[in-house]
Amino acid sequence: MELRHLRYFVAVAEAEHFGRAAQQLHVSQSPLSRQIAQLEEEIGVELFVPSGRGVKLSAAGKSFLKGARATLARAAEAIEDAKAAAEGRTGRVVVGFEGGFAYTGLLPKVVSIFRARHPRAEVRLQPLVNEAQISALREGRISLGYGYDAPEEDPLIRSRVLFRDRIGVVLPKKHRLASRPSLKMADLRDERFIWGPRHANPRLYDDLIAAFRARNQPLKLVHEEADGEAQLTLVASGEGLTFFAESTAAIVRIGAVLKRIRDLDVEFLGRVVWRASDEKDPLVRSFLEITTSVHAGR
């Protein structure tokens, strides 16, 4: 039994006439009659009985009509769902993001626009540190990852740098340097620092250490802490200084201040990563297009 048989059956049932049903279906009456006969033979019951110049449903036909209509409706729904998924109107996107990325304001705006454009698609946001995003992509646990630092060369992974943000130093509000409009690296000699582990962002970690060593001024790292909010709490409590992107100055105002270091040219790289195999996925492609648009408008 094929869907064609059901469509023909429903058309004859509603028209109560083979000729009129054939006209509506844009087929000849003879092939239509053969299709109905094949259907009756397959299910083993008579679906129509003669009625004047037309036909009427038999008792079995009346019972079969309800199921035939339901089957056709489910098939139409399945077809529409498939088209919607192919066009990016439905589906699921899981977005991994580094906690500090929220401070940029970019991702919330991207998600808001995406949801407006794809109301039937599901978006799930998952906090995920930089180094875990690549493995999560490879394992299919996330669709995209937003964070800092470009990944190592990998034919399975694509990445795009969204912005570069200079590093500044965060000090307690009562620190001796807090009142200065900006600082130099020499001002930070002998200061104690709180910083994240190297594996969280190897490129940034190495660049920062190298910049200070080039001035014969090694960093004194006294506390390793990956969480940005925890770093700020430790700084505000007088445990040491830390480094944040200059664009995040507004978020460090409670108990601490962020100052530019005039002669330190080390940058955070804000980036997005995704699987090369998903480049044609309509939802991933839309997410990337919106990201580019939002970033360009900042």
C-alpha positions as CSV (number, residue, x, y, z in Angstrom):
1,M,0.0,0.0,0.0
2,E,1.3,3.4,-1.0
3,L,0.3,6.9,0.0
4,R,-1.0,7.3,-3.5
5,H,-3.6,4.6,-2.9
6,L,-4.8,6.5,0.2
7,R,-5.0,9.8,-1.6
8,Y,-7.0,8.3,-4.3
9,F,-9.3,6.5,-1.9
10,V,-10.0,9.8,0.1
11,A,-10.7,11.7,-3.1
12,V,-13.3,9.1,-4.3
13,A,-14.8,9.0,-0.8
14,E,-15.3,12.8,-0.7
15,A,-16.5,13.1,-4.3
16,E,-18.6,9.9,-4.2
17,H,-17.9,9.6,-7.9
18,F,-14.9,8.2,-9.8
19,G,-15.1,10.6,-12.6
20,R,-15.2,13.7,-10.4
21,A,-12.4,12.4,-8.2
22,A,-10.3,11.7,-11.3
23,Q,-10.8,15.3,-12.4
24,Q,-9.7,16.6,-9.0
25,L,-6.7,14.4,-9.0
26,H,-5.8,15.2,-12.6
27,V,-5.7,11.5,-13.6
28,S,-7.7,9.4,-15.9
29,Q,-10.7,7.5,-14.5
30,S,-9.5,4.1,-15.6
31,P,-6.2,4.2,-13.7
32,L,-8.0,5.6,-10.7
33,S,-10.5,2.7,-10.7
34,R,-7.6,0.2,-10.9
35,Q,-5.8,1.8,-8.0
36,I,-8.9,1.5,-5.8
37,A,-9.4,-2.1,-6.9
38,Q,-5.8,-2.9,-5.9
39,L,-6.4,-1.2,-2.5
40,E,-9.5,-3.3,-1.9
41,E,-7.7,-6.4,-2.9
42,E,-4.8,-5.7,-0.7
43,I,-6.8,-5.1,2.5
44,G,-9.4,-7.7,1.6
45,V,-12.6,-5.6,1.9
46,E,-15.0,-3.7,-0.3
47,L,-14.6,0.0,0.3
48,F,-17.3,1.4,-2.0
49,V,-20.8,0.3,-3.0
50,P,-22.7,1.6,-6.0
51,S,-25.1,4.5,-5.4
52,G,-27.1,5.9,-8.3
53,R,-24.5,7.1,-10.8
54,G,-21.8,7.3,-8.2
55,V,-20.6,5.4,-5.2
56,K,-20.8,5.5,-1.4
57,L,-18.6,4.2,1.3
58,S,-19.2,0.7,2.6
59,A,-19.2,0.2,6.4
60,A,-15.6,-0.9,6.0
61,G,-14.9,2.1,3.9
62,K,-16.2,4.5,6.5
63,S,-14.0,2.9,9.1
64,F,-11.0,3.0,6.8
65,L,-11.5,6.7,5.8
66,K,-10.6,7.9,9.3
67,G,-7.3,6.1,9.4
68,A,-6.5,7.0,5.8
69,R,-6.9,10.7,6.5
70,A,-4.8,10.4,9.7
71,T,-2.1,8.6,7.8
72,L,-2.0,11.3,5.1
73,A,-1.9,14.0,7.7
74,R,1.0,12.4,9.5
75,A,2.8,11.9,6.2
76,A,2.3,15.6,5.4
77,E,3.6,16.6,8.8
78,A,6.7,14.4,8.4
79,I,7.4,15.9,5.0
80,E,7.0,19.4,6.4
81,D,9.3,18.6,9.4
82,A,11.9,17.3,7.0
83,K,11.7,20.4,4.9
84,A,11.9,22.6,8.0
85,A,15.0,20.8,9.2
86,A,16.7,21.1,5.8
87,E,15.9,24.8,5.7
88,G,17.0,25.4,9.2
89,R,13.6,26.2,10.6
90,T,13.8,23.4,13.2
91,G,16.6,21.5,14.9
92,R,18.9,21.9,17.8
93,V,22.0,24.0,18.4
94,V,24.2,23.5,21.4
95,V,26.6,26.4,22.0
96,G,29.6,26.0,24.3
97,F,30.9,29.3,25.7
98,E,33.8,30.4,27.9
99,G,32.4,32.2,31.0
100,G,34.4,35.4,30.3
101,F,32.8,35.6,26.8
102,A,29.5,36.8,28.4
103,Y,31.3,40.0,29.4
104,T,31.6,41.0,25.7
105,G,27.8,41.1,25.2
106,L,28.1,39.6,21.8
107,L,26.8,36.1,22.4
108,P,23.5,37.1,24.2
109,K,22.7,39.3,21.2
110,V,23.5,36.6,18.7
111,V,21.3,34.1,20.6
112,S,18.4,36.6,20.8
113,I,18.5,37.3,17.0
114,F,18.8,33.6,16.2
115,R,15.8,32.7,18.3
116,A,13.7,35.4,16.6
117,R,14.7,34.0,13.2
118,H,14.3,30.4,14.1
119,P,11.5,30.2,16.6
120,R,11.0,26.4,16.1
121,A,14.7,25.6,16.7
122,E,16.1,24.8,20.1
123,V,19.2,26.6,21.4
124,R,21.0,25.3,24.4
125,L,23.8,27.2,26.0
126,Q,26.5,25.3,27.9
127,P,29.3,26.9,29.9
128,L,32.5,25.3,28.7
129,V,36.1,26.3,29.2
130,N,38.3,26.9,26.2
131,E,40.3,23.7,26.2
132,A,37.2,21.5,26.5
133,Q,35.4,23.1,23.5
134,I,37.4,21.4,20.8
135,S,37.0,17.9,22.3
136,A,33.3,18.6,22.7
137,L,33.1,19.6,19.0
138,R,34.9,16.4,17.9
139,E,32.5,14.3,20.0
140,G,29.4,16.0,18.8
141,R,28.4,17.4,22.2
142,I,28.3,21.0,21.0
143,S,27.6,22.6,17.6
144,L,29.7,25.8,18.1
145,G,32.1,27.1,20.7
146,Y,32.8,30.7,21.8
147,G,35.9,31.5,23.7
148,Y,39.4,32.8,23.6
149,D,42.5,31.8,21.6
150,A,42.5,30.1,18.2
151,P,42.8,26.3,18.3
152,E,45.7,24.4,16.9
153,E,45.6,23.3,13.3
154,D,42.9,20.7,12.9
155,P,41.3,19.7,9.5
156,L,38.1,18.8,11.4
157,I,37.7,22.1,13.1
158,R,37.1,25.6,11.7
159,S,37.6,28.8,13.6
160,R,37.1,32.6,13.1
161,V,38.7,35.4,15.2
162,L,35.9,37.8,16.1
163,F,37.8,40.4,18.0
164,R,41.2,41.3,19.6
165,D,41.1,42.8,23.0
166,R,44.2,44.3,24.8
167,I,45.0,43.0,28.2
168,G,44.9,45.3,31.2
169,V,45.7,44.8,34.9
170,V,43.1,44.6,37.6
171,L,44.0,46.1,41.0
172,P,42.2,46.5,44.3
173,K,40.6,50.0,44.6
174,K,42.9,50.9,47.5
175,H,46.1,49.8,45.7
176,R,48.9,52.4,45.5
177,L,48.5,52.4,41.7
178,A,44.7,52.6,41.5
179,S,44.5,56.3,41.1
180,R,46.8,56.5,38.0
181,P,45.0,56.8,34.6
182,S,47.3,54.1,33.1
183,L,50.4,52.1,34.0
184,K,53.7,50.8,32.6
185,M,55.0,47.3,33.0
186,A,57.8,48.7,35.3
187,D,55.1,49.9,37.7
188,L,54.2,46.2,38.3
189,R,57.6,45.0,39.3
190,D,57.5,42.9,42.5
191,E,53.6,42.7,42.4
192,R,51.9,39.4,43.2
193,F,49.6,38.0,40.5
194,I,46.7,35.7,40.2
195,W,46.3,34.0,36.8
196,G,44.7,31.0,35.1
197,P,46.4,27.7,34.4
198,R,48.4,27.5,31.2
199,H,46.3,24.8,29.7
200,A,43.3,27.2,29.7
201,N,44.9,29.5,27.1
202,P,48.4,28.4,26.2
203,R,49.0,31.2,23.7
204,L,47.9,34.0,26.0
205,Y,49.8,32.6,29.0
206,D,53.0,32.2,27.0
207,D,52.7,35.7,25.4
208,L,52.2,37.3,28.8
209,I,55.1,35.5,30.5
210,A,57.4,36.3,27.5
211,A,56.4,40.0,27.5
212,F,57.5,40.4,31.1
213,R,60.6,38.3,30.8
214,A,61.7,40.5,27.8
215,R,61.8,43.3,30.3
216,N,63.8,41.2,32.8
217,Q,60.7,41.3,35.0
218,P,59.4,37.8,35.7
219,L,55.8,37.6,36.8
220,K,55.3,36.4,40.4
221,L,52.3,34.1,40.1
222,V,51.1,33.3,43.6
223,H,47.7,31.8,42.9
224,E,46.4,29.8,40.0
225,E,42.7,30.3,39.4
226,A,40.8,29.7,36.2
227,D,37.4,31.3,37.1
228,G,37.3,35.0,36.2
229,E,34.9,35.9,39.0
230,A,37.0,34.1,41.5
231,Q,40.0,36.1,40.3
232,L,38.2,39.4,40.8
233,T,37.2,38.3,44.3
234,L,40.8,37.5,45.2
235,V,42.0,40.8,43.8
236,A,39.3,42.8,45.7
237,S,40.4,41.0,48.8
238,G,44.0,42.1,48.4
239,E,45.5,38.6,47.4
240,G,47.2,40.0,44.3
241,L,46.6,41.5,40.9
242,T,45.3,39.8,37.7
243,F,44.8,40.5,34.0
244,F,41.5,41.1,32.2
245,A,40.5,42.3,28.7
246,E,40.3,46.1,28.6
247,S,36.7,45.9,27.3
248,T,35.6,44.3,30.5
249,A,36.5,47.4,32.7
250,A,32.8,47.9,33.6
251,I,32.5,44.5,35.3
252,V,35.4,44.9,37.7
253,R,34.2,48.1,39.4
254,I,33.1,46.5,42.6
255,G,36.2,46.4,44.8
256,A,38.7,46.7,41.9
257,V,39.7,48.8,38.9
258,L,41.2,47.9,35.5
259,K,44.1,49.9,34.2
260,R,45.7,50.0,30.7
261,I,49.4,49.0,30.6
262,R,50.8,51.3,28.0
263,D,53.8,49.2,27.0
264,L,52.2,45.8,27.1
265,D,50.9,44.6,23.7
266,V,49.3,41.3,24.6
267,E,45.8,40.5,23.4
268,F,42.8,38.2,24.1
269,L,41.5,36.7,20.9
270,G,37.8,36.2,20.9
271,R,36.9,33.4,18.5
272,V,34.2,31.0,17.5
273,V,34.8,27.4,16.5
274,W,32.7,24.7,14.7
275,R,33.1,21.4,12.9
276,A,34.1,21.6,9.2
277,S,31.5,18.9,8.5
278,D,28.8,21.3,9.7
279,E,29.6,24.2,7.4
280,K,26.5,23.5,5.3
281,D,24.2,22.8,8.3
282,P,21.6,25.6,8.0
283,L,21.4,26.3,11.7
284,V,25.1,26.4,12.3
285,R,25.5,28.5,9.1
286,S,22.8,30.9,10.4
287,F,24.4,31.2,13.8
288,L,27.8,32.1,12.2
289,E,26.2,34.6,9.8
290,I,24.4,36.3,12.7
291,T,27.6,36.3,14.8
292,T,29.5,38.1,11.9
293,S,26.7,40.6,11.5
294,V,26.5,41.4,15.2
295,H,30.2,41.7,15.6
296,A,30.4,44.0,12.5
297,G,27.8,46.3,14.1
298,R,29.5,46.6,17.5
